[in-house]
Amino acid sequence: MQSANRASRDAAEGFYFAAICSMFVILAFALGALYFVNAARHRARSEPLTARRTTCDSRDCQRHALLLTVGLNRTADPCRDFSAYVCSAWTPGGSRPHPSANALESQLNDVLIAWLGGLEDLLISGIDVHKVASKPLALLRSCQAPGRRASADDLADFREFITLLGLCWPDDSCCDVSALGVLLGLVYRWDLCFWLRIRILRKHNGSERRLALYPAPRALVERFVARHTYLVMQNAYLAYWTHHRDVLLSTNSASNESSSRHPPQDDIERVIKTEHSIARALLHSATKETLEPMKIPISDIGYYTANVSSSEWLDKLNANVADESTLFAMEEQILVADASVLGSIGTIFGFYTDREILSHLSWQFVQEYSAVVDPGLEHLFEDRWGALFCARQVAEIYAPLVATLHWKLHASDAERRLLEAKLRNLVYRTAMAVKSQWWLAEQDKHVAVEKLRALTVRLWPPMQLERELGQLFHDFPNGTASDESFAKTWIKSRTALAGRATSRSRSLIASYSPTLSPLMIRYDYLDNAVDLAASSLMGPLFYVNATPSMFYGGIGFYFAAQMMRFLDWTGLKVDAGGRVVSPSWMTDVSRKVVASRLSCPTTSVTNKALLPYLPALEVVRQAFIEEAATSLNRLDVGGELTEPRTFFMTLCRMACSSTPWAGAVVDCNTVLKNSRDFATTYRCKIDSPMNPSKKCVFFS
C-alpha cells in the first residue's frame, strides 16, 4: 500500500517537475524569440537589409539598376573614392569640340535633356488629355521641319519684333529708349532675358504682394560665359558676329551678299570687351553661395544702382511689371535675394551708357534667338542645350501646360498626393530633430520649428492652374496653317504670352522657379518654400514605382538638402515670417555650436561643404531605414545592389559631373565620410579615406 502511495506521490512530483521544466523551456523560448526579433529589427535598421529580400521587378527598378551598374568599374575601391566608383558608370551625354561646353555636363543636366528630348511624345499623348496641347505640338513640329528656312517676310517680321522689344541690331538707333525699361520688360513681360529674375510673391491668403528680385539663373549665365570664352579663344568672334548680321540683314536667309563686308576690328573689340564685363558681373551674382538678402523701399533702390534713380525704377516697374490696377509706390518694399543683384545692375549701368547697354542686350537677344529664322545659327556654338533649341522654345512658352501633361501622363493624383505627403514628412522629421537638440537655445528651436511649419512645398505646376490652361492659351496661335511659318508662329506666341504678363495666372506662374534649369529643386530663401519643377520628376531623380532607397537617395535627399537651407548661413538671415533680419535670427551661442558641429579636422573641408548636406543625409537616412524595414521591395540585381548600397549609389549618382560645380550638387565624398552607415555598408576600414575615425554629427 505504501509502495503504491509512494508511486502515486512520485508520479505527481514528476508531473509538477515536468510542468515547471516546460514552463522554463517556454519562457526561455519566448525570451529567445523576443531577442531574435529585436535583433532582426535592429539589423533591419542598420546595414544589411539582406534578409527577406525580394526582387523589385518593376520597369523603374530595372532601369535604375541598369543605370547604376552598366559600365561600373568594379575594381575601383568605394572606400577610397566613392564618387569615382559610382560615377565610373556615368559618361557625359556627348563629346563636344570645345571643353567649355563639356564642362557643363552633369547627371542633373542629363535629366533635363531627357525631359526636353521626350517633349514631342509627351505632347502627342497629351492631346487626349487637353486639346490645347495641339498648339505647342504644331509649334514644335514647325520648328523641327527638315530644311526649315525663313522667308524674306519672316526676316522682316523678326527684325520688326526686335524693334518691338525696344532693341536694335546691328546698329544702335534705339539710343533714346530707357535701358532699364527695356531690361525689365525683357525679363518679366517677355521672359527673353536672363540678367535677373523677377517674381511676385504673395502670402497664402493672396492679399499681400511682394516684389522680389533674384540673381540670374546660374545655368544660363554659365552657358553664356562658355560661349563667349570659346569664341574668343578660337579667334572666331568676328566670323560669328558677321554670320548673324548677314542672316538678319539679307532679304533671304540663304543669301550671302553682305558676307564680304566686315565691321571695323575696333567695333568687334568693343563688343567683346562689353560682353566680357557684363558676363563677369552676372556670373559673380549667379554663382554666389552665401547670399545677403535685403529688404528696401523702392525709394532707396537708386542708392545701389549707380546712374539709375529710384524714380526711374518706380516708373519702369509700373510700366513693365505691375498690374495696372495696383501700381507700385515709392514706400513699397522690395525683397532682394542677394545684394549682388543690385550690385551687378549698378556696375553695368554705372560703367556703360544706355546706348551701350541696349546694344549689348540686342546682341545678346540675337545670339539666343536668331535660330528662330535660321536653325544653322544655333550650331555655331554646339552643345546639347543648343541642339534642343526647338524643345526649349516650346517648353518656355507653354511651361504650365507641358508640366501638367507630364503629371497627368506619368502619375495619378493619388501618387502626386503621396509624393507631397512623403516630402512633408521629411519637413516634419526635421522639425522633430531640431526640437530634440540639447545644444540649441530654446528660442532658436522655437524660431526654427516655426519656420519649418511655415515652409511651403511647391510642386510645379500648382493644381489651381490646371483649370485655367484653356483660357490662358486661348489666344495663342494654332500654328497649323500651311502658310504659317515657325518664325511667325513663334513671334505670335511670344506676343500672346507677353499680353498675359499682368494676369493672375501669369503672376502665379512667375511665383515659381524656372523649369529649364539643372537645379530643378531649389529653396527660395525669401518665400521659405521649396520649388520642384516637373522636370525633376524623372529618373534617376524620381520614379513612381521605386524602392525606398531609390526615393530617399534621389528626390528625397535633394529635397531635404534644399529644405535644410532654412538653417544655413543665408537662411539664418530670414525668419519664419519672411522678414530679413540682421545679423541672424539665431543667437551667437547657437551659431557657434552649429559651426563647431560642422568642423571636421580629419575631412579637411569647410563647414560650407557639409551644410545643408550632412543634416539632410541624417534626416533622410533615418526615414529610409524605417521605411525600408517594412517595405516589401528590395532592389536586388545580381546580389550586389542591396537597399543600403542603392541608397548611397543613387545619392552620389546625381552628383556626377564633368567638372566640380560648387553650389549646384553635393560633394558626396565629403558628406559620406561622416556617415557610419556608409562605412558599415561598404565595410570600410577605420581611417581609410572614406571612413575617418573622427566624424561630424549634426543632429544628436
C-alpha positions in Angstrom: 0.0 0.0 0.0 2.9 2.3 0.9 4.7 1.5 -2.3 1.5 2.4 -4.2 1.2 5.7 -2.4 4.9 6.4 -2.9 4.5 5.6 -6.6 1.5 7.9 -6.8 3.4 10.7 -5.0 6.5 10.2 -7.2 4.3 10.4 -10.3 2.7 13.7 -9.0 6.1 15.2 -8.2 7.3 14.1 -11.6 4.3 15.8 -13.2 4.9 19.0 -11.4 8.6 18.9 -12.1 7.9 18.3 -15.8 5.4 21.2 -15.8 7.9 23.5 -14.2 10.6 22.5 -16.7 8.1 23.0 -19.5 7.3 26.5 -18.3 11.0 27.3 -18.1 11.5 26.0 -21.6 8.6 28.0 -22.9 9.8 31.1 -21.1 13.3 30.6 -22.5 11.9 30.1 -26.0 9.8 33.2 -25.7 12.8 35.3 -24.5 14.9 33.8 -27.2 12.3 34.6 -29.8 12.0 38.1 -28.5 15.7 38.5 -28.6 16.0 37.3 -32.2 13.0 39.5 -33.2 14.7 42.5 -31.7 18.0 41.6 -33.2 16.4 41.2 -36.6 14.6 44.5 -36.2 18.0 46.1 -35.2 19.6 44.5 -38.3 16.8 45.8 -40.5 17.5 49.3 -39.2 21.2 49.0 -39.8 23.2 47.9 -42.8 22.4 44.6 -44.3 18.7 44.6 -45.1 19.5 41.4 -46.9 17.2 39.1 -45.1 13.8 38.6 -46.5 14.8 40.4 -49.7 12.7 40.1 -52.8 13.5 41.4 -56.2 11.8 44.6 -57.3 10.8 43.7 -60.9 9.1 47.0 -61.9 10.3 48.7 -65.0 11.5 51.6 -62.9 13.6 49.3 -60.7 15.1 47.6 -63.7 16.0 50.9 -65.4 17.6 52.2 -62.2 19.6 49.0 -61.6 21.0 49.2 -65.1 21.8 52.9 -64.7 23.9 52.1 -61.6 25.7 49.0 -62.8 26.3 49.2 -66.5 29.8 50.4 -67.0 30.5 50.4 -63.3 34.2 49.9 -62.6 34.0 47.1 -60.0 37.8 47.1 -59.5 37.6 50.7 -58.0 37.6 50.8 -54.3 34.4 52.5 -52.9 36.2 53.0 -49.6 38.9 55.1 -51.3 36.9 57.4 -53.6 33.2 56.6 -53.6 32.3 59.3 -56.1 34.8 58.0 -58.6 33.4 54.5 -58.1 29.8 55.5 -58.7 30.5 57.9 -61.5 32.5 55.4 -63.4 29.1 54.2 -64.7 28.3 57.7 -65.9 29.6 59.3 -69.1 28.8 62.8 -70.3 25.9 63.0 -72.8 28.2 63.6 -75.7 31.7 64.8 -76.5 31.8 68.3 -77.9 34.6 70.0 -79.9 35.2 72.6 -77.2 35.9 72.0 -73.5 33.8 74.9 -72.4 30.6 73.0 -73.4 31.8 69.7 -72.0 32.4 71.5 -68.6 28.6 72.0 -68.3 27.8 68.2 -68.4 26.3 66.6 -65.4 23.8 63.9 -64.4 21.3 66.6 -63.4 21.8 68.1 -66.8 21.1 64.7 -68.3 17.7 64.6 -66.6 16.8 68.0 -68.1 18.0 67.0 -71.5 15.9 63.8 -71.3 12.9 65.9 -70.3 13.3 68.1 -73.4 14.0 65.1 -75.6 10.7 63.5 -74.7 8.7 66.6 -75.3 7.2 65.6 -78.7 6.0 62.2 -77.4 4.5 64.0 -74.3 2.6 66.4 -76.5 1.3 63.7 -78.8 -0.1 61.7 -75.9 -1.2 64.9 -74.2 -3.7 65.8 -76.9 -6.1 63.2 -75.4 -5.7 64.9 -72.0 -6.0 68.5 -73.1 -6.9 69.7 -76.6 -4.8 72.8 -76.3 -1.7 70.5 -76.5 -2.1 70.7 -80.2 -0.8 74.2 -80.2 2.7 73.5 -78.7 2.9 70.3 -80.8 2.3 72.3 -84.0 4.9 74.9 -82.9 7.5 72.1 -82.1 6.9 70.4 -85.5 7.2 73.5 -87.5 10.5 74.3 -85.8 11.8 70.8 -86.4 10.7 70.7 -90.1 13.6 69.4 -92.3 15.2 72.1 -94.3 13.4 74.9 -92.4 14.4 78.3 -93.9 13.0 81.7 -93.2 11.4 83.7 -96.0 12.0 87.4 -96.6 8.7 88.1 -94.8 9.9 86.0 -91.8 13.2 88.0 -91.6 11.2 91.3 -91.8 8.9 90.1 -89.1 11.8 89.1 -86.9 13.5 92.5 -87.3 10.3 94.2 -86.5 9.9 92.0 -83.4 13.4 93.1 -82.3 12.2 96.7 -82.6 9.0 96.0 -80.7 11.2 94.8 -77.8 12.9 98.2 -77.7 16.1 96.7 -79.2 18.1 97.4 -82.3 20.8 95.4 -84.1 23.4 95.7 -85.6 23.1 99.5 -85.4 22.3 101.4 -82.2 19.5 103.6 -83.5 17.3 103.0 -80.3 19.5 105.1 -78.1 16.6 107.3 -76.9 14.9 104.3 -75.1 15.4 103.7 -71.4 17.8 100.7 -71.0 16.2 99.9 -67.6 12.7 99.8 -69.0 13.8 97.5 -71.9 15.6 95.2 -69.4 12.7 94.9 -67.0 10.3 94.3 -70.0 12.6 91.6 -71.4 12.9 89.9 -68.0 9.3 89.9 -66.8 6.9 90.7 -69.6 8.7 88.9 -72.4 10.7 86.3 -70.5 13.5 86.8 -73.0 16.5 87.9 -70.9 18.4 86.2 -68.0 20.2 89.2 -66.3 18.0 88.7 -63.3 14.7 87.1 -62.2 11.6 89.0 -61.0 8.9 87.2 -59.0 5.7 88.4 -57.5 5.4 86.7 -54.1 2.1 86.5 -52.2 1.1 85.3 -48.8 -1.0 82.2 -48.6 -4.2 84.3 -48.5 -3.1 86.1 -51.6 -3.7 89.5 -50.2 -0.1 90.9 -49.7 2.0 91.4 -52.8 5.8 91.4 -52.5 8.1 92.2 -55.4 11.3 90.0 -55.3 14.5 90.3 -57.3 16.8 87.2 -57.7 20.2 86.6 -59.3 20.3 85.4 -62.9 19.8 81.6 -63.4 23.2 80.1 -63.0 23.0 77.6 -65.8 22.1 80.2 -68.4 24.8 82.6 -67.3 27.4 79.8 -67.4 26.4 78.8 -70.9 26.6 82.5 -71.9 30.1 82.7 -70.4 31.2 79.4 -72.0 30.1 80.5 -75.5 31.9 83.9 -75.1 35.1 82.2 -73.9 35.1 79.7 -76.7 34.6 82.3 -79.4 37.4 84.5 -78.1 39.8 81.6 -77.5 39.2 80.3 -81.1 39.5 83.8 -82.5 36.1 83.2 -84.1 34.2 86.1 -82.7 34.3 88.3 -85.9 33.1 85.4 -88.1 30.4 84.6 -85.5 29.1 88.2 -85.4 29.3 88.6 -89.1 27.3 85.4 -89.7 24.5 86.6 -87.6 24.5 90.0 -89.3 24.4 88.5 -92.8 21.5 86.3 -91.9 19.3 89.0 -90.3 20.1 91.8 -92.9 19.7 89.6 -96.0 16.5 89.6 -98.0 16.7 85.8 -97.8 18.4 83.7 -95.2 20.2 81.8 -98.0 21.7 84.9 -99.4 25.3 85.8 -98.6 25.6 89.1 -100.5 26.8 91.0 -97.5 29.3 88.4 -96.4 32.2 90.4 -97.8 31.5 93.4 -95.6 33.4 93.2 -92.3 32.9 95.6 -89.4 35.9 97.5 -88.1 38.1 95.5 -85.8 37.8 98.2 -83.2 34.0 97.7 -83.1 34.3 94.0 -82.6 36.9 94.5 -79.8 34.4 96.9 -78.1 31.6 94.3 -78.4 33.9 91.6 -76.9 35.0 93.8 -74.0 31.5 94.8 -73.2 30.2 91.3 -73.3 33.1 90.1 -71.1 32.5 92.8 -68.5 28.8 92.1 -68.3 29.3 88.3 -68.2 31.7 88.7 -65.3 29.2 90.8 -63.4 26.3 88.4 -64.0 28.5 85.4 -63.2 29.6 86.8 -59.9 26.0 87.3 -58.8 24.7 83.9 -60.2 27.4 81.8 -58.6 27.5 83.2 -55.0 26.9 80.5 -52.4 26.3 82.6 -49.3 23.8 85.4 -50.0 23.0 88.7 -48.4 19.2 89.1 -48.5 17.8 92.7 -48.5 14.5 94.4 -47.9 14.4 98.0 -49.0 11.8 100.5 -50.1 11.7 101.4 -53.8 12.7 105.0 -52.7 16.1 103.6 -51.7 16.9 101.4 -54.6 18.7 104.1 -56.5 21.4 104.2 -53.9 22.5 100.8 -55.1 22.2 101.1 -58.9 24.6 104.0 -59.9 23.1 106.0 -62.7 19.6 104.6 -62.3 17.4 106.7 -59.9 14.7 105.4 -57.6 12.1 107.4 -59.6 13.2 105.7 -62.8 12.9 102.3 -61.1 9.4 103.1 -60.0 8.4 104.3 -63.4 9.8 101.3 -65.2 8.5 98.8 -62.7 5.0 100.2 -63.1 5.3 100.1 -66.9 6.6 96.5 -67.2 5.8 94.5 -64.0 2.9 96.0 -62.1 -0.8 95.3 -62.7 -2.4 98.5 -63.9 -4.9 98.3 -61.1 -2.2 98.1 -58.3 0.8 100.2 -59.2 3.9 100.2 -57.1 4.6 103.2 -54.8 7.8 104.6 -53.5 7.2 103.4 -50.0 6.6 99.8 -51.2 9.2 97.3 -50.0 11.3 95.2 -52.4 12.9 91.9 -51.4 16.3 91.2 -52.9 17.6 87.7 -52.7 21.2 88.9 -52.7 22.8 92.3 -52.6 24.8 91.3 -55.7 21.7 91.5 -57.8 21.6 95.3 -57.4 25.4 95.4 -57.3 25.7 93.8 -60.8 23.0 96.1 -62.2 24.7 99.1 -60.6 28.1 98.0 -62.1 26.7 97.7 -65.6 24.6 100.8 -65.6 27.4 102.8 -63.9 30.1 101.8 -66.4 28.0 101.9 -69.7 25.6 104.3 -71.2 22.0 103.4 -72.1 23.1 103.2 -75.8 25.8 100.7 -75.0 23.6 98.6 -72.7 20.9 98.4 -75.3 23.4 97.5 -77.9 24.6 94.6 -75.8 21.0 93.5 -74.9 20.2 93.5 -78.6 23.3 91.4 -79.5 22.6 89.0 -76.6 19.0 88.5 -77.8 20.2 87.9 -81.4 22.6 85.2 -80.1 19.9 83.5 -78.1 17.0 83.6 -80.5 18.2 84.2 -84.1 17.9 80.4 -84.7 14.1 81.2 -85.0 14.9 82.4 -88.5 18.0 80.3 -89.3 18.5 77.0 -87.4 22.1 76.9 -88.5 23.0 79.8 -86.2 22.4 77.6 -83.1 25.1 75.2 -84.3 27.8 77.9 -84.3 28.3 77.1 -80.6 27.4 73.4 -80.4 26.3 71.8 -77.2 23.4 69.6 -76.2 21.4 72.6 -74.9 21.7 74.3 -78.4 20.6 71.1 -80.1 17.3 71.2 -78.2 16.5 74.8 -79.3 13.0 73.8 -80.6 12.0 71.9 -77.5 13.3 74.7 -75.3 11.2 77.3 -77.1 8.0 75.2 -76.7 8.8 74.4 -73.1 9.4 78.0 -72.2 6.2 79.4 -73.9 3.9 76.6 -72.7 5.6 75.8 -69.4 2.5 75.2 -67.2 0.8 73.1 -69.9 3.8 70.9 -70.5 4.2 70.3 -66.8 0.6 69.5 -66.3 0.7 66.9 -69.1 3.7 65.3 -67.6 1.9 64.8 -64.3 -1.3 63.6 -66.0 0.5 61.0 -68.1 3.1 59.8 -65.6 1.4 59.9 -62.3 -2.1 59.9 -60.8 -3.5 62.5 -58.5 -3.1 59.9 -55.7 0.6 59.5 -56.5 1.1 63.2 -56.5 -0.5 63.5 -53.1 1.6 60.6 -51.8 4.8 62.4 -53.1 3.7 65.6 -51.3 3.0 63.7 -48.1 6.4 62.0 -48.1 8.1 65.3 -48.7 6.1 67.0 -45.9 7.1 64.1 -43.7 10.7 65.0 -44.2 9.9 68.5 -43.1 8.2 67.2 -40.0 11.1 64.9 -39.2 13.5 67.8 -39.5 11.3 69.8 -37.1 11.3 67.0 -34.6 15.1 66.6 -34.9 15.5 70.4 -34.3 13.3 70.2 -31.2 15.3 67.4 -29.7 18.7 69.2 -29.9 20.1 70.0 -26.5 22.7 72.3 -27.9 20.2 74.7 -29.5 18.9 77.6 -27.4 15.2 77.3 -26.7 14.3 80.5 -28.5 16.3 79.3 -31.5 14.5 76.0 -31.5 11.2 77.8 -31.5 12.0 80.0 -34.5 13.5 77.1 -36.4 10.4 74.9 -35.9 8.1 77.8 -36.7 10.0 78.3 -39.9 9.7 74.7 -40.9 6.0 74.7 -40.1 5.6 77.7 -42.4 7.7 76.1 -45.2 5.8 75.6 -48.4 6.4 72.6 -50.7 5.5 73.7 -54.2 5.2 71.1 -56.9 5.1 72.7 -60.3 2.5 73.4 -61.7 0.1 74.5 -59.0 -3.1 72.4 -59.1 -5.3 75.5 -59.4 -3.6 76.5 -62.6 -4.8 73.3 -64.4 -8.4 74.6 -64.7 -7.2 77.8 -66.3 -5.0 76.3 -69.1 -7.6 76.6 -71.8 -8.2 80.3 -71.0 -4.5 81.0 -70.6 -3.6 79.8 -74.0 -6.8 80.7 -75.8 -5.3 83.5 -77.8 -2.2 81.6 -78.8 -1.8 80.7 -82.5 -2.7 77.2 -83.7 0.3 77.1 -86.0 -1.4 74.6 -88.3 -2.0 76.9 -91.3 0.1 75.8 -94.3 1.4 79.4 -94.8 2.2 79.8 -91.1 6.0 79.5 -90.7 7.7 78.7 -87.4 9.1 82.3 -87.2 5.6 83.8 -87.5 4.1 81.4 -85.0 6.9 81.9 -82.5 6.6 85.7 -82.7 2.8 85.5 -82.2 3.2 83.0 -79.3 5.7 85.2 -77.6 3.5 88.3 -78.1 0.4 86.4 -76.7 2.5 85.4 -73.7 3.6 88.9 -73.1 0.0 90.1 -73.3 -0.8 87.9 -70.3 2.1 89.3 -68.2 -0.1 91.1 -65.7 -2.9 88.4 -65.5 -3.5 86.5 -62.3 -2.4 83.2 -63.9 0.9 84.7 -65.2 1.6 86.1 -61.7 1.1 82.6 -60.4 3.5 81.3 -63.0 6.0 83.9 -62.1 5.9 83.0 -58.5 7.5 79.6 -59.2 11.1 78.9 -60.1 12.0 78.3 -63.7 11.6 74.8 -65.1 14.5 74.8 -67.5 17.5 74.6 -65.1 19.5 71.7 -63.9 18.7 73.0 -60.4 15.2 71.5 -60.6 14.7 71.6 -56.9 15.5 74.8 -55.1 14.9 76.6 -51.8 13.5 80.1 -52.0 15.0 82.0 -49.0 12.7 85.0 -49.4 9.5 82.9 -49.6 10.5 80.0 -47.4 9.5 77.5 -50.0 11.0 74.5 -51.9 10.1 74.5 -55.6 10.1 71.3 -57.5 10.0 71.6 -61.3 8.1 69.0 -63.2 11.3 68.1 -64.9 12.6 66.8 -61.6 10.0 64.1 -61.6 12.1 61.8 -63.9 14.5 59.0 -63.3 17.0 58.7 -61.8 15.9 61.5 -59.5 12.3 60.2 -59.1 10.4 57.1 -60.1 6.7 56.4 -59.4 7.4 52.7 -58.8 10.5 53.0 -56.6 12.0 51.2 -53.6 12.8 53.3 -50.5 16.5 53.5 -51.5 15.6 55.0 -54.9 13.3 57.6 -53.4 15.3 58.7 -50.5 18.7 58.5 -52.3 17.1 60.5 -55.1 14.5 63.2 -54.9 14.1 62.7 -51.1 17.7 63.6 -50.4 17.9 66.5 -52.8 14.6 67.9 -51.5 15.9 67.6 -47.9 19.1 69.3 -48.8 17.3 72.3 -50.3 14.8 72.4 -47.4 17.7 72.3 -44.9 18.9 75.7 -46.4 16.4 77.3 -44.0 19.2 76.8 -41.5 22.3 77.7 -43.5 24.2 81.0 -43.3 21.8 82.6 -45.7 18.6 81.1 -44.2 19.6 82.4 -40.8 19.0 85.9 -42.2 15.3 85.4 -43.0 12.9 84.5 -40.2 9.7 82.4 -40.2 7.6 85.4 -41.3 9.8 86.2 -44.3 11.4 89.2 -42.6 15.0 89.9 -43.4 16.9 90.2 -40.1 20.5 91.2 -39.3 22.8 89.6 -38.5 20.7 86.5 -37.8 17.6 85.1 -36.1 19.8 82.6 -34.3 21.8 83.6 -31.2 25.5 83.9 -31.3 25.9 80.9 -28.9 23.8 78.6 -31.1 25.6 79.8 -34.3 29.0 79.0 -32.8 27.7 75.5 -31.8 26.4 74.9 -35.4 29.8 75.9 -36.8 31.6 73.6 -34.3 29.4 70.6 -35.2 30.4 71.0 -38.8 34.1 71.3 -38.1 35.8 68.0 -39.1 39.6 68.2 -38.9 40.0 64.8 -40.4 38.0 65.5 -43.5 39.9 68.8 -44.3 36.8 70.5 -45.6 35.0 73.7 -44.7 31.6 73.6 -43.0 30.1 75.1 -46.2 30.6 71.7 -47.8 28.5 70.0 -45.1 25.7 72.4 -44.6 23.0 71.7 -45.7 24.0 68.2 -46.9 25.1 66.5 -43.7 21.9 67.3 -41.7 19.9 66.4 -44.8 21.6 63.0 -45.0 20.9 62.3 -41.3 17.2 63.0 -41.7 16.7 61.2 -45.0 18.8 58.2 -43.9 16.6 57.6 -40.8 13.4 57.9 -42.9 14.9 55.4 -45.4 15.8 52.9 -42.7 12.4 53.0 -41.1 10.5 52.6 -44.4 12.9 50.0 -45.8 12.4 47.9 -42.7 8.7 47.5 -43.6 9.0 47.6 -47.4 8.4 44.5 -49.5 10.6 45.8 -52.3 14.4 45.2 -52.3 16.3 46.3 -55.4 18.4 43.2 -55.8 20.2 42.8 -59.1 22.8 40.0 -59.2 23.1 40.2 -55.4 25.2 43.4 -55.4 22.5 46.1 -55.1 21.2 45.9 -51.6 18.9 48.6 -50.5 21.6 50.4 -48.5 24.1 50.3 -51.4 21.4 51.5 -53.8 20.6 54.4 -51.4 24.2 55.7 -51.3 24.9 55.0 -55.0 21.7 56.9 -56.1 22.7 59.8 -53.9 26.2 60.1 -55.5 25.0 59.3 -59.0 23.0 62.5 -59.0 26.2 64.4 -58.2 28.2 63.1 -61.2 29.5 65.9 -63.4 32.4 66.5 -65.8 33.8 69.3 -63.5 33.1 70.2 -59.9 30.2 72.6 -59.8 30.2 74.3 -56.4 26.7 75.1 -55.0 24.8 73.0 -57.6 25.4 69.4 -56.4 26.6 67.8 -53.3 30.2 66.7 -52.8 29.1 63.2 -51.8 32.5 62.0 -50.7 32.8 64.8 -48.1 29.3 64.1 -46.8 29.5 60.3 -46.7 32.8 60.3 -44.9 30.7 61.4 -41.9 28.3 58.5 -42.2 28.8 55.4 -40.1 26.1 53.7 -42.0 28.1 54.2 -45.2 31.2 52.7 -43.7 29.3 49.7 -42.4 27.6 49.2 -45.7 30.8 49.0 -47.7 32.9 47.5 -44.8 35.4 50.4 -45.0 38.4 50.0 -42.6 38.8 52.7 -39.9 40.9 55.6 -41.2 40.5 54.6 -44.8 39.8 57.6 -47.0 36.0 57.2 -46.8 36.0 56.2 -43.1 37.9 58.7 -40.9 37.9 57.8 -37.2 36.5 61.3 -36.3 33.2 62.2 -37.9 30.8 65.2 -37.8 27.4 64.6 -36.4 24.9 67.5 -36.8 21.7 66.2 -35.2 22.3 64.4 -31.9 
